[in-house]
Amino acid sequence: MYIVKQNLVSKENYAIKCPYEMTAEWIVVHNTANDASAQNEVAYMINNKNQVSFHYAIDNQEVVQGLPIDRNAWACGDGANGNGNRKGIQVEICYSKSGGGRFDQAEKNAAHFIANLLRERGWGIEKVKKHQDFSNKYCPHRTLDKGWNGFIQTIKSYLNDVPTISSQGFKVGDQVKVKATATTYATGQTIASFVKGSIYEVIRVNGSQLLLSKIISWVKEGDVEKVNEGSTAITTESSFLVEIICDELNIRQKADFNSKVVGTVKRGEVYTIINEENGLGKLKSGVGYISLNTKYVKRK
Ligand SMILES: [Zn+2]
Protein backbone atom coordinates (compact mmCIF):
# COMPACT_ATOMS: atom_id res chain seq x y z
CA MET A 1 0.00 0.00 0.00
CA TYR A 2 2.74 2.43 1.00
CA ILE A 3 6.17 2.46 2.55
CA VAL A 4 7.15 4.33 5.70
CA LYS A 5 10.40 6.30 5.71
CA GLN A 6 12.17 8.75 7.95
CA ASN A 7 14.01 11.91 7.02
CA LEU A 8 14.33 13.44 10.46
CA VAL A 9 15.25 17.03 11.15
CA SER A 10 18.77 17.46 12.52
CA LYS A 11 19.13 18.17 16.23
CA GLU A 12 20.60 21.61 15.46
CA ASN A 13 17.24 22.55 13.99
CA TYR A 14 15.17 21.36 16.96
CA ALA A 15 15.14 24.90 18.34
CA ILE A 16 13.27 26.08 15.25
CA LYS A 17 11.23 23.04 14.30
CA CYS A 18 10.38 21.17 17.49
CA PRO A 19 11.71 22.92 20.60
CA TYR A 20 9.49 21.20 23.18
CA GLU A 21 9.22 17.65 24.39
CA MET A 22 5.73 16.33 23.80
CA THR A 23 3.44 13.61 25.06
CA ALA A 24 0.94 13.46 22.24
CA GLU A 25 -2.76 13.48 23.06
CA TRP A 26 -4.21 13.45 19.56
CA ILE A 27 -3.53 13.29 15.86
CA VAL A 28 -4.11 16.43 13.81
CA VAL A 29 -4.90 16.12 10.11
CA HIS A 30 -3.79 18.67 7.51
CA ASN A 31 -3.70 19.06 3.75
CA THR A 32 -0.50 20.55 2.30
CA ALA A 33 -2.38 22.84 -0.13
CA ASN A 34 0.37 22.23 -2.68
CA ASP A 35 1.35 19.48 -5.09
CA ALA A 36 4.69 18.36 -3.62
CA SER A 37 5.40 14.71 -2.88
CA ALA A 38 5.77 13.59 0.75
CA GLN A 39 9.52 13.30 0.33
CA ASN A 40 9.83 16.83 -1.05
CA GLU A 41 7.44 18.23 1.54
CA VAL A 42 9.60 16.84 4.36
CA ALA A 43 12.92 17.77 2.74
CA TYR A 44 11.72 21.35 2.37
CA MET A 45 10.36 21.48 5.93
CA ILE A 46 13.46 20.18 7.71
CA ASN A 47 15.86 22.36 5.74
CA ASN A 48 14.27 25.79 5.92
CA LYS A 49 14.44 28.12 8.92
CA ASN A 50 10.72 28.81 9.30
CA GLN A 51 8.80 27.91 12.42
CA VAL A 52 6.59 25.63 10.39
CA SER A 53 6.78 21.87 10.91
CA PHE A 54 4.85 18.62 11.06
CA HIS A 55 5.54 14.99 11.95
CA TYR A 56 4.44 13.07 8.87
CA ALA A 57 3.75 13.83 5.22
CA ILE A 58 1.80 11.18 3.35
CA ASP A 59 1.35 10.85 -0.39
CA ASN A 60 0.02 8.15 -2.70
CA GLN A 61 3.16 6.03 -2.25
CA GLU A 62 4.82 6.72 1.05
CA VAL A 63 4.71 8.05 4.57
CA VAL A 64 7.71 10.24 5.37
CA GLN A 65 8.42 11.23 8.95
CA GLY A 66 10.24 14.51 9.50
CA LEU A 67 10.07 15.02 13.28
CA PRO A 68 10.26 12.65 16.25
CA ILE A 69 6.79 12.22 17.73
CA ASP A 70 8.00 12.93 21.25
CA ARG A 71 8.63 16.53 20.19
CA ASN A 72 6.14 19.22 19.25
CA ALA A 73 5.52 20.66 15.80
CA TRP A 74 4.41 24.08 14.59
CA ALA A 75 1.44 23.22 12.45
CA CYS A 76 -1.79 24.38 14.06
CA GLY A 77 -1.44 28.15 14.23
CA ASP A 78 -2.57 28.13 17.87
CA GLY A 79 0.55 29.59 19.40
CA ALA A 80 3.46 28.42 21.52
CA ASN A 81 1.21 26.88 24.15
CA GLY A 82 -1.67 25.78 21.95
CA ASN A 83 -3.22 22.35 22.39
CA GLY A 84 -2.75 21.73 18.69
CA ASN A 85 0.89 22.72 18.45
CA ARG A 86 1.92 21.21 21.77
CA LYS A 87 -0.09 17.99 21.96
CA GLY A 88 -0.74 16.90 18.40
CA ILE A 89 0.94 14.43 16.08
CA GLN A 90 0.73 16.45 12.85
CA VAL A 91 -0.11 14.56 9.67
CA GLU A 92 0.01 16.31 6.28
CA ILE A 93 -1.82 14.77 3.33
CA CYS A 94 -0.07 15.67 0.06
CA TYR A 95 -1.29 16.72 -3.40
CA SER A 96 -4.33 18.54 -2.03
CA LYS A 97 -3.92 21.58 -4.29
CA SER A 98 -4.89 19.75 -7.48
CA GLY A 99 -6.56 16.72 -5.95
CA GLY A 100 -7.45 13.82 -8.22
CA GLY A 101 -6.46 10.18 -7.97
CA ARG A 102 -3.12 10.67 -6.30
CA PHE A 103 -4.68 12.83 -3.58
CA ASP A 104 -7.45 10.29 -3.04
CA GLN A 105 -4.84 7.56 -2.63
CA ALA A 106 -2.75 9.76 -0.32
CA GLU A 107 -5.84 10.34 1.81
CA LYS A 108 -6.55 6.61 1.92
CA ASN A 109 -2.95 5.93 2.96
CA ALA A 110 -3.25 8.60 5.65
CA ALA A 111 -6.44 6.98 6.98
CA HIS A 112 -4.68 3.62 7.14
CA PHE A 113 -1.59 5.06 8.80
CA ILE A 114 -3.66 7.02 11.32
CA ALA A 115 -5.60 3.84 12.18
CA ASN A 116 -2.25 2.22 13.01
CA LEU A 117 -1.20 5.17 15.18
CA LEU A 118 -4.50 4.93 17.07
CA ARG A 119 -4.20 1.19 17.53
CA GLU A 120 -0.61 1.36 18.78
CA ARG A 121 -1.67 3.84 21.42
CA GLY A 122 -4.93 2.21 22.35
CA TRP A 123 -6.70 5.40 21.24
CA GLY A 124 -10.22 5.72 19.87
CA ILE A 125 -11.39 7.60 16.80
CA GLU A 126 -12.14 10.70 18.93
CA LYS A 127 -8.38 11.31 19.04
CA VAL A 128 -8.39 12.28 15.36
CA LYS A 129 -8.67 16.07 15.02
CA LYS A 130 -8.47 18.50 12.16
CA HIS A 131 -6.34 21.62 12.03
CA GLN A 132 -9.58 23.63 11.96
CA ASP A 133 -10.37 22.38 15.49
CA PHE A 134 -7.46 24.42 16.87
CA SER A 135 -7.56 27.61 14.81
CA ASN A 136 -9.74 29.21 12.21
CA LYS A 137 -7.89 27.85 9.21
CA TYR A 138 -9.95 25.82 6.73
CA CYS A 139 -7.57 22.86 6.84
CA PRO A 140 -7.46 20.00 5.75
CA HIS A 141 -9.20 21.91 2.94
CA ARG A 142 -9.77 19.20 0.34
CA THR A 143 -10.58 16.53 2.91
CA LEU A 144 -13.17 18.95 4.37
CA ASP A 145 -14.54 19.64 0.88
CA LYS A 146 -14.92 15.91 0.29
CA GLY A 147 -16.48 15.46 3.73
CA TRP A 148 -14.69 15.04 7.02
CA ASN A 149 -17.05 12.33 8.16
CA GLY A 150 -16.17 10.20 5.15
CA PHE A 151 -12.51 10.39 6.11
CA ILE A 152 -13.30 9.41 9.70
CA GLN A 153 -15.35 6.46 8.43
CA THR A 154 -12.40 5.31 6.31
CA ILE A 155 -10.12 5.36 9.38
CA LYS A 156 -12.77 3.41 11.29
CA SER A 157 -12.95 0.78 8.57
CA TYR A 158 -9.18 0.26 8.87
CA LEU A 159 -9.43 0.19 12.65
CA ASN A 160 -11.89 -2.66 12.41
CA ASP A 161 -9.52 -4.52 10.13
CA VAL A 162 -7.49 -5.59 13.15
CA PRO A 163 -4.88 -8.26 12.58
CA THR A 164 -5.54 -11.01 15.09
CA ILE A 165 -2.53 -13.23 14.51
CA SER A 166 1.10 -12.32 15.24
CA SER A 167 4.11 -13.13 13.07
CA GLN A 168 4.72 -16.40 14.87
CA GLY A 169 1.08 -17.38 15.12
CA PHE A 170 -0.02 -16.10 18.52
CA LYS A 171 -3.70 -15.17 18.44
CA VAL A 172 -5.95 -12.87 20.40
CA GLY A 173 -7.41 -15.08 23.13
CA ASP A 174 -4.31 -17.28 23.52
CA GLN A 175 -3.12 -17.94 27.05
CA VAL A 176 0.61 -17.28 27.24
CA LYS A 177 3.25 -17.53 29.92
CA VAL A 178 6.00 -14.91 30.11
CA LYS A 179 9.35 -16.68 29.95
CA ALA A 180 11.82 -16.40 32.85
CA THR A 181 14.44 -15.24 30.35
CA ALA A 182 12.39 -12.21 29.28
CA THR A 183 14.04 -8.92 30.23
CA THR A 184 12.20 -5.98 28.70
CA TYR A 185 8.79 -5.18 27.27
CA ALA A 186 8.50 -4.28 23.60
CA THR A 187 8.54 -0.65 24.75
CA GLY A 188 11.94 -1.12 26.42
CA GLN A 189 10.89 -0.99 30.08
CA THR A 190 12.10 -3.71 32.42
CA ILE A 191 9.73 -6.60 33.04
CA ALA A 192 9.03 -6.95 36.76
CA SER A 193 9.88 -10.34 38.26
CA PHE A 194 6.28 -11.13 39.25
CA VAL A 195 5.32 -11.04 35.58
CA LYS A 196 7.79 -13.77 34.64
CA GLY A 197 6.20 -17.19 34.82
CA SER A 198 2.74 -15.64 35.05
CA ILE A 199 0.01 -16.45 32.56
CA TYR A 200 -1.88 -13.78 30.64
CA GLU A 201 -4.31 -13.63 27.80
CA VAL A 202 -3.28 -12.05 24.51
CA ILE A 203 -5.72 -9.19 23.99
CA ARG A 204 -4.19 -7.61 20.90
CA VAL A 205 -1.42 -8.41 18.41
CA ASN A 206 0.72 -6.14 16.29
CA GLY A 207 3.29 -7.85 14.07
CA SER A 208 5.66 -9.58 16.47
CA GLN A 209 4.28 -7.90 19.58
CA LEU A 210 1.50 -9.05 21.88
CA LEU A 211 -0.57 -6.97 24.28
CA LEU A 212 -1.20 -8.94 27.47
CA SER A 213 -4.22 -8.74 29.76
CA LYS A 214 -4.02 -7.46 33.36
CA ILE A 215 -0.60 -5.85 32.93
CA ILE A 216 -1.76 -4.19 29.67
CA SER A 217 1.77 -4.20 28.30
CA TRP A 218 3.23 -5.11 24.92
CA VAL A 219 5.70 -7.99 24.97
CA LYS A 220 7.85 -9.45 22.23
CA GLU A 221 6.39 -12.74 21.08
CA GLY A 222 9.75 -14.48 21.60
CA ASP A 223 9.41 -13.75 25.32
CA VAL A 224 6.27 -15.81 25.85
CA GLU A 225 5.16 -19.37 25.32
CA LYS A 226 1.70 -20.72 24.67
CA VAL A 227 0.08 -22.69 27.44
CA ASN A 228 -2.54 -25.40 26.88
CA GLU A 229 -1.35 -25.64 23.31
CA GLY A 230 -3.87 -27.51 21.26
CA SER A 231 -6.46 -27.78 24.00
CA THR A 232 -8.89 -25.63 22.07
CA ALA A 233 -8.22 -27.16 18.67
CA ILE A 234 -10.27 -30.17 17.76
CA THR A 235 -8.55 -33.15 16.23
CA THR A 236 -11.04 -34.86 13.99
CA GLU A 237 -11.14 -38.31 12.46
CA SER A 238 -10.13 -36.77 9.17
CA SER A 239 -6.98 -35.08 10.47
CA PHE A 240 -3.65 -35.98 8.94
CA LEU A 241 -0.02 -34.91 9.00
CA VAL A 242 1.82 -33.08 6.28
CA GLU A 243 5.49 -32.30 5.90
CA ILE A 244 6.51 -29.07 4.21
CA ILE A 245 8.71 -29.90 1.20
CA CYS A 246 9.27 -26.39 -0.16
CA ASP A 247 11.47 -23.71 1.42
CA GLU A 248 8.62 -21.57 2.65
CA LEU A 249 4.86 -21.74 2.35
CA ASN A 250 2.37 -19.03 3.23
CA ILE A 251 -0.24 -19.47 5.93
CA ARG A 252 -3.50 -17.91 4.75
CA GLN A 253 -6.07 -16.49 7.14
CA LYS A 254 -8.96 -18.27 5.40
CA ALA A 255 -9.49 -21.25 3.12
CA ASP A 256 -8.92 -18.96 0.18
CA PHE A 257 -5.67 -18.42 -1.72
CA ASN A 258 -6.45 -14.71 -1.92
CA SER A 259 -6.90 -14.22 1.81
CA LYS A 260 -4.34 -12.45 3.96
CA VAL A 261 -0.96 -14.09 4.64
CA VAL A 262 -0.66 -14.45 8.40
CA GLY A 263 2.61 -16.34 8.61
CA THR A 264 4.78 -18.95 6.93
CA VAL A 265 5.81 -22.54 7.48
CA LYS A 266 9.21 -23.87 6.50
CA ARG A 267 10.78 -26.90 4.85
CA GLY A 268 10.96 -29.99 7.04
CA GLU A 269 8.28 -28.85 9.49
CA VAL A 270 5.36 -31.21 10.11
CA TYR A 271 1.81 -30.06 10.81
CA THR A 272 -1.52 -31.62 11.66
CA ILE A 273 -4.23 -30.66 9.19
CA ILE A 274 -7.72 -30.93 10.65
CA ASN A 275 -9.80 -29.91 7.69
CA GLU A 276 -9.45 -29.60 3.93
CA GLU A 277 -11.20 -26.94 1.90
CA ASN A 278 -10.57 -25.47 -1.59
CA GLY A 279 -7.18 -27.18 -1.79
CA LEU A 280 -6.10 -25.65 1.51
CA GLY A 281 -5.65 -27.43 4.81
CA LYS A 282 -6.55 -25.96 8.18
CA LEU A 283 -3.69 -26.05 10.68
CA LYS A 284 -4.60 -27.65 13.99
CA SER A 285 -3.16 -24.65 15.86
CA GLY A 286 -5.91 -22.53 14.34
CA VAL A 287 -3.39 -20.10 12.90
CA GLY A 288 -4.74 -20.48 9.37
CA TYR A 289 -4.58 -22.54 6.20
CA ILE A 290 -1.77 -23.83 3.99
CA SER A 291 -1.81 -25.12 0.44
CA LEU A 292 -2.07 -28.91 0.18
CA ASN A 293 -0.57 -28.91 -3.32
CA THR A 294 1.77 -31.92 -3.53
CA LYS A 295 4.46 -29.63 -4.93
CA TYR A 296 4.65 -28.00 -1.50
CA VAL A 297 3.58 -30.58 1.06
CA LYS A 298 3.80 -34.33 1.48
CA ARG A 299 1.15 -36.29 3.36
CA LYS A 300 2.66 -38.47 6.03
ZN1 LIG B 1 -3.19 22.54 8.47
Residues whose N, C-alpha, C, O or C-beta is under 5 A from the ligand:
A	BS01	ZN	V29 H30 N31 A75 H131 C139
